[in-house]
Amino acid sequence: MEQNVFDTDRLIPTYFKLSLPVVFSMAVTLIYNLADTYFIAQTNNASLVAGVSLCAPVFTILMAFGNIYGQGGSSLISRLLGQNDSLSVKRVSAFCFYLSVLTGIVLAIPMLLFRNPILGVLGASPDTRSYACEYYTVIMIGAPLMILSFIHTNLLRCEGQATMSMIGTVGGSVLNIILDPIFISVLGWGASGAAIATVLGYVFTDVLCLIIVLRRSRNLSVDFRNMRIAGDELWQILSVGLTAAVTNLATSISVIFMNQFLLPYGDEKIAALGIVLKVSMIAQLILVGFSFGGVPLFGYLYGAKNIQKLKRLLRFCTLFLCSIALAATLIIFLFAPQLMGTFMQDASIVESGTPMLRWQMLGTCFAAVVLLYTCLFQATGRAIPALALSLSRQGVVFLLVLAVSVWLAGYNGFLASQAVADLLSAVLALALYIRSFGGPEKKTVDP
């Protein structure tokens, strides 16, 4: 029996119905990230702030592995729903659920065993190592549950349950915000307290999303007996999921290189960068929310072979996201000193962070284009274009731009490198879209 998961006759309202809960989830996640940074910074210990900031790539690595099955699985499931194949959806969802837990365990063991050399690679100095070690250890112990949280928060949206997915994400973030000041300041647990609060927030999300799947989902499954998957389905999950993971891994590598470059300039510069990346996340998470919010609809339209409606939706999304990006850039650019000062009343950090933040925001409109088109390629199963974009803005293109910019202009080149990389990556995104989907009358190229 045919199942109409989405109302494709009212594209824009359907898009916002899917996207707004994701954006709200991202907004709460943003508040959590800013609150986490705020409570840590209130210790007025630059070494503590820097130590925790150094572990940001670890989060991104865990997110990368979660996205292999979360985004790879949701891409396949949205297309299967467009084809009305609910039995395959049950098999794919159960596979993603259990394999994510296993992946987390396999990943956590070596990362705990090789903790000290990894912290050295992350840029820990003698002053920051103890704080970074406390935070890192707790996070890696909770890695399997953190990776699992990306599964159902992605898969629930594929069958139109964006609000339920939002409830799971928001619930964990709110718990984290509540526990942060208690564990960091009241109990005096410092870096380890911040990490424990974070892990408990993810555990809450896991449990709540599991309850939602068991009680409300029409298609998703966690029945171990359904964990059967064909080779072609596995390839579709991994080809898309790995490209999503590459985005996160490339971001981690980029942050590591940035921290290593700043290491000779002192822990204050690293602490400033940590705050800058959190503040710039204000715009990034909103753009991510509206980009990923459309993924289930992109995949559903593509699976139903309704390419013209897909193109019409994409044109609207491009204009809409660029408008948001420009507004966010202007606001953050104007209030950069105040935003930096909100987190840490240290004149040297505010002075260092203000130009960092302004340069970081200059390419936000181009970043919006890259995010949206990466999501489009992932949703439609086009692994090669998705991989190319995943390796661009904060991957190979960024690292090449960073190296050349630093060689040409030193510290000023470091400041400008992200904006230049954003511009080049946006040009690549548009070129890949034209090649894959062409004009209104052109037949699309097979993935």
C-alpha positions in Angstrom: 0.0 0.0 0.0 1.4 3.4 -1.0 2.5 5.5 1.9 2.6 9.3 1.5 5.2 10.3 4.0 5.5 14.0 2.9 3.1 16.5 1.3 5.1 17.2 -1.9 2.3 19.5 -3.3 3.2 22.1 -0.7 7.0 21.9 -0.9 8.0 25.0 1.0 5.6 24.5 4.0 6.7 20.8 4.1 10.4 21.9 4.1 9.9 24.3 7.0 7.9 21.6 8.9 10.9 19.3 8.6 13.6 22.0 9.1 12.3 24.1 11.9 12.5 21.3 14.5 16.1 20.6 13.4 17.0 24.3 13.6 15.4 24.5 17.1 17.5 21.4 18.1 20.6 23.1 16.7 19.7 26.3 18.6 19.5 24.4 21.9 22.7 22.6 21.0 24.2 26.0 20.4 23.1 27.2 23.8 24.6 24.1 25.3 27.9 24.7 23.5 28.0 28.3 24.5 26.9 27.5 28.1 29.6 24.8 28.3 32.2 27.3 27.2 30.8 30.0 29.5 30.9 27.9 32.6 34.4 26.7 31.9 35.6 30.2 31.1 34.2 31.5 34.3 37.0 29.6 36.2 39.2 32.4 34.7 41.8 29.6 34.0 43.1 30.0 30.5 44.9 26.6 30.7 41.6 24.9 31.6 39.8 26.7 28.7 42.6 25.8 26.3 42.8 22.2 27.5 39.0 21.6 27.0 39.2 23.5 23.6 41.9 21.2 22.4 39.5 18.2 22.7 37.0 19.7 20.2 38.4 17.5 17.4 37.6 14.4 19.5 33.9 15.5 19.5 34.1 15.9 15.7 35.6 12.5 15.3 32.8 10.8 17.3 30.3 12.8 15.3 31.9 11.6 12.1 31.5 8.0 13.0 27.9 8.6 14.2 27.2 10.2 10.8 28.4 7.2 8.9 25.3 5.3 10.0 23.1 8.3 10.9 23.4 10.3 7.6 24.3 7.3 5.5 21.3 5.4 6.8 18.9 8.4 6.6 19.9 9.0 3.0 19.0 5.4 2.0 15.9 5.2 4.2 14.5 8.5 2.8 14.9 7.1 -0.8 13.4 3.7 0.3 10.4 5.5 1.7 10.0 7.4 -1.6 9.9 3.9 -3.2 7.4 2.7 -0.5 9.7 -0.1 0.7 9.0 -0.2 4.4 10.4 -3.7 5.0 13.8 -2.6 3.8 13.6 0.5 6.1 13.2 -1.8 9.1 16.3 -3.8 8.1 18.4 -0.8 7.4 17.4 1.0 10.6 18.2 -2.0 12.9 21.5 -2.5 11.2 22.5 1.2 11.7 21.5 1.0 15.4 23.5 -2.0 16.5 26.6 -1.3 14.3 26.9 2.2 15.7 27.3 0.8 19.2 29.9 -1.7 18.1 31.8 1.0 16.2 31.9 3.2 19.4 33.4 0.3 21.4 36.0 -0.5 18.8 36.9 3.2 18.5 37.1 4.0 22.2 39.5 1.2 23.2 42.6 2.3 21.1 41.9 5.9 21.7 42.1 5.3 25.4 45.1 3.1 25.2 47.0 5.8 23.1 45.6 8.7 25.0 49.0 10.5 25.8 50.4 10.6 22.2 46.9 11.6 20.9 46.9 14.5 23.4 50.3 15.5 22.1 49.0 15.6 18.5 46.0 17.7 19.6 48.5 20.3 20.8 48.5 19.8 24.6 51.2 21.7 26.4 52.6 21.0 29.9 50.1 23.6 31.3 47.0 22.2 29.5 47.8 18.5 29.4 46.2 17.5 32.8 42.9 19.4 31.9 42.8 18.0 28.4 43.4 14.5 29.8 40.6 14.7 32.3 38.1 15.8 29.7 39.3 13.4 27.0 39.2 10.3 29.2 35.5 10.8 30.2 34.5 11.6 26.6 36.1 8.5 25.3 34.5 6.2 27.9 31.1 7.5 26.8 32.0 7.3 23.1 29.7 4.4 22.2 26.6 6.2 23.6 27.6 9.5 22.0 27.9 7.9 18.6 24.6 6.1 19.1 22.8 9.4 19.6 23.3 10.3 16.0 21.3 7.3 14.7 17.7 7.9 15.7 17.9 11.7 15.7 18.7 11.3 12.0 16.4 8.4 11.2 13.3 9.7 12.9 13.3 12.7 10.6 13.2 10.4 7.5 9.7 9.4 8.3 8.5 12.9 9.1 9.1 12.8 12.9 11.3 15.8 13.0 9.6 17.1 16.2 10.2 13.8 18.0 13.8 13.9 16.9 14.0 17.5 18.2 12.6 16.5 21.6 15.3 13.8 21.9 18.1 16.3 21.0 16.8 19.1 23.1 16.2 16.9 26.2 19.8 15.8 26.3 21.1 19.4 25.7 18.9 20.8 28.5 20.1 18.2 30.9 23.7 19.0 30.0 23.2 22.7 30.6 21.6 22.0 34.0 24.5 19.7 35.1 27.4 21.9 33.8 27.5 24.5 36.5 26.8 21.9 39.2 29.6 19.6 38.1 32.1 22.3 37.1 31.8 24.8 39.8 29.6 23.6 42.7 31.2 20.2 42.9 34.5 21.5 41.7 35.1 18.7 39.1 36.4 21.2 36.5 37.2 19.6 33.1 36.0 16.1 34.1 32.7 17.6 35.4 32.1 19.2 32.0 32.7 15.9 30.2 30.5 13.9 32.6 27.6 16.4 32.0 28.1 16.1 28.3 28.1 12.2 28.3 25.0 12.1 30.5 23.2 14.5 28.1 23.9 12.0 25.2 22.7 9.1 27.3 19.4 10.9 27.9 19.0 11.5 24.2 19.7 7.8 23.5 17.1 6.6 25.9 14.4 9.1 24.9 14.8 8.4 21.2 14.7 4.7 21.8 11.4 5.1 23.6 10.0 7.2 20.7 11.1 4.6 18.1 9.5 1.8 20.1 6.2 3.6 20.8 5.6 5.9 17.8 7.6 4.8 14.7 5.8 3.1 11.9 8.9 2.0 10.0 12.1 2.0 12.1 13.2 -1.0 14.0 15.6 -2.0 16.8 14.8 -5.7 16.5 18.1 -7.6 16.3 16.3 -10.2 14.0 15.8 -7.4 11.4 19.5 -6.7 11.2 19.9 -8.1 7.7 21.3 -6.0 4.9 22.3 -6.5 1.3 25.7 -5.7 -0.1 24.2 -3.0 -2.3 22.5 -1.4 0.7 25.7 -1.5 2.8 27.5 0.2 -0.1 24.9 3.0 -0.3 25.1 3.6 3.5 28.9 3.6 3.6 29.4 5.6 0.4 27.2 8.4 1.6 27.9 8.0 5.3 31.7 8.0 4.9 31.5 11.3 2.9 29.5 12.8 5.8 32.1 11.4 8.2 34.9 12.9 6.1 33.4 16.4 6.7 33.7 15.9 10.4 37.1 14.3 10.3 38.4 17.0 8.0 37.1 19.6 10.5 39.0 17.9 13.3 42.2 17.8 11.3 41.8 21.4 10.4 41.4 22.4 14.0 44.4 20.4 15.0 46.5 22.2 12.4 45.2 25.5 13.5 46.0 24.8 17.1 49.5 23.6 16.2 50.1 26.8 14.2 49.0 28.9 17.2 51.0 26.9 19.8 54.1 29.1 19.5 51.9 32.2 20.1 50.8 30.9 23.6 47.8 29.2 25.2 45.9 32.6 25.1 45.7 32.4 21.3 44.4 28.7 21.5 41.9 29.7 24.1 40.7 32.6 21.9 40.4 30.3 18.9 38.3 27.9 21.0 35.9 30.7 21.9 35.9 32.0 18.3 34.9 28.5 16.9 32.1 28.3 19.5 30.7 31.8 18.7 30.9 31.2 14.9 28.9 28.1 15.5 25.9 30.4 16.1 25.6 30.9 12.3 26.9 27.5 11.4 24.4 25.5 13.4 21.5 27.5 12.0 22.7 26.8 8.5 23.3 23.2 9.3 19.8 22.9 10.7 18.1 24.3 7.6 20.4 22.3 5.3 20.0 18.9 7.0 16.3 19.6 7.7 15.7 19.3 4.0 17.6 16.0 3.5 14.6 13.7 4.1 12.6 15.7 1.5 15.5 15.8 -1.0 15.9 12.0 -0.7 12.1 11.4 -0.9 11.7 13.5 -4.0 14.7 11.9 -5.7 13.5 8.4 -4.8 10.1 9.2 -6.3 11.9 10.5 -9.4 10.3 14.0 -9.0 13.4 15.9 -10.1 11.7 19.1 -11.1 10.2 19.6 -7.7 13.6 18.8 -6.2 15.3 21.6 -8.2 12.6 24.1 -7.4 13.0 23.4 -3.7 16.8 23.7 -4.0 16.6 27.1 -5.6 14.4 28.4 -2.7 16.8 26.8 -0.1 19.8 28.4 -1.7 18.4 31.9 -1.6 17.0 31.4 1.9 20.2 30.1 3.5 22.4 32.8 1.8 20.1 35.5 3.3 20.4 34.0 6.8 24.2 33.7 6.4 24.5 37.4 5.4 22.4 38.6 8.3 24.4 36.5 10.8 27.7 37.7 9.4 26.7 41.3 9.8 25.5 40.9 13.4 28.5 38.9 14.6 31.0 41.1 12.8 29.6 44.2 14.5 29.4 42.7 18.0 32.6 40.6 17.9 34.3 42.3 20.9 31.2 42.0 23.0 30.7 38.4 22.1 34.3 37.5 23.0 34.1 39.5 26.2 30.9 37.6 27.2 32.9 34.4 27.6 36.1 35.6 29.1 37.0 39.0 30.7 40.6 38.8 29.6 41.8 41.7 27.5 44.4 39.7 25.6 42.0 37.0 24.6 39.3 39.5 23.6 41.9 41.4 21.6 43.2 38.3 19.9 39.7 36.7 19.3 38.0 39.8 17.8 39.8 39.8 14.4 39.8 36.0 14.4 36.0 36.0 14.8 35.4 38.6 12.1 37.6 36.8 9.6 36.0 33.5 10.5 32.5 34.9 9.6 33.4 36.6 6.3 32.8 33.4 4.2 29.6 32.3 5.9 27.4 32.9 2.8 29.7 30.6 0.8 29.8 28.1 3.6 25.9 28.0 3.4 26.1 27.0 -0.3 28.6 24.3 0.5 26.5 22.9 3.3 23.3 22.8 1.3 24.7 21.2 -1.8 26.7 18.6 0.3 23.3 17.7 1.9 21.7 17.4 -1.5 24.4 15.1 -2.8 24.2 12.9 0.3 20.4 12.7 0.2 20.4 11.6 -3.4 23.2 9.1 -2.9 25.8 10.9 -5.0 28.8 9.9 -3.1 31.6 11.4 -5.3 30.3 15.0 -5.4 29.5 14.7 -1.7 33.0 13.4 -1.0 34.6 16.2 -3.0 32.7 18.9 -1.0 33.5 17.1 2.3 37.2 17.3 1.5 37.0 21.0 0.4 35.8 23.7 2.8 37.5 22.4 6.0 39.6 19.7 4.4 42.1 19.6 1.5 41.2 23.1 0.1 41.3 24.7 3.6 44.7 23.1 4.5 46.2 24.1 1.1 44.8 27.7 1.5 46.1 27.8 5.1 49.6 26.6 4.1 49.8 29.1 1.3 48.3 32.0 3.3 50.6 31.5 6.2 53.6 31.3 3.9 52.6 34.5 2.2 51.3 36.6 5.1 52.1 34.7 8.4 49.5 35.3 11.2 47.4 37.5 8.9 47.2 34.7 6.4 46.1 32.4 9.1 43.2 34.8 9.8 42.1 35.0 6.2 42.4 31.3 5.3 38.9 30.1 6.2 37.2 32.9 4.2 39.2 32.1 1.1 38.6 28.4 1.4 34.8 29.0 1.8 34.8 31.0 -1.5 36.7 28.3 -3.4 34.6 25.5 -2.0 31.3 27.3 -3.0 32.5 27.6 -6.6 33.3 23.8 -6.5 29.8 23.1 -5.1 28.0 25.0 -7.9 30.2 23.3 -10.6 29.4 19.9 -9.2 25.6 20.7 -9.1 25.6 21.8 -12.7 27.5 18.7 -13.8 25.2 16.3 -11.8 21.7 18.0 -12.3 22.3 20.4 -15.2 19.6 22.9 -16.3 15.9 22.6 -16.0 15.6 20.5 -19.1 18.7 18.4 -18.8 18.5 14.8 -17.7 20.5 14.2 -14.5 23.7 12.2 -14.5 23.6 8.8 -12.8 25.3 8.8 -9.4 
